Amino acid sequence: MGRLTVLKQIAHDIACQFGPDCEVVIHDLKTNDPETSIVYIENGHVTNRGVGDGPSNAVFDVIRHIHKNKNPDDIQPDDLKDHAGYLMKTSDGKILKCSTSYIRDDDGSLHYVFGINYDISRLTMVESALHDLVTPVNTEEKPKEITHNVNDLLDHLIEESVALVGKPVALMNKDDKVTAIQFLNDSGAFLITKSGDKVANYFGISKYTLYSYIDVNK
């Protein structure tokens, strides 16, 4: 089976896999005139091209190298490297995400250019809509975890109070603990039944001290 036949099969499979927005094109730089380099194309409606049409900018770069070297056999592997995931724009405004591969014969000479051009125009609109939908008004606010019961909620509030102070309980002084407990009070933690006992035990203080810390600003 010839190399072009295999490339056509791969092109067809890629186009089937990714649908009508995915153009796959094969250029023959050895046996075809550069101005009619396309020998196979799937979903040509993406760029409005067909078999017998000429090169894109990426392929023209290859032709420029060939013209400079006079012979495609003179182009070394390091002269041209595959390009993946770059953006192009069609004359009618479509945005394409493209990849270009350079296919050589067994002797190392450049023969085909294999291109994948995916029309992401509609996806960019969806991306923009999704960005507006999921971006919070307050970008500084961190997502809060959804809890299953009030005990879990109290645990998370305690964790937030410790994070606010920025040091573990064992290293907290009185002012640190006052700050943490004031945060818990402002967050409504003490509306939870028996939360005072749990908070007092967590911070290693008595309930009397706990209440004094709550009232410290009064």
Disulfide bonds with the S-S distance in Angstrom:
none
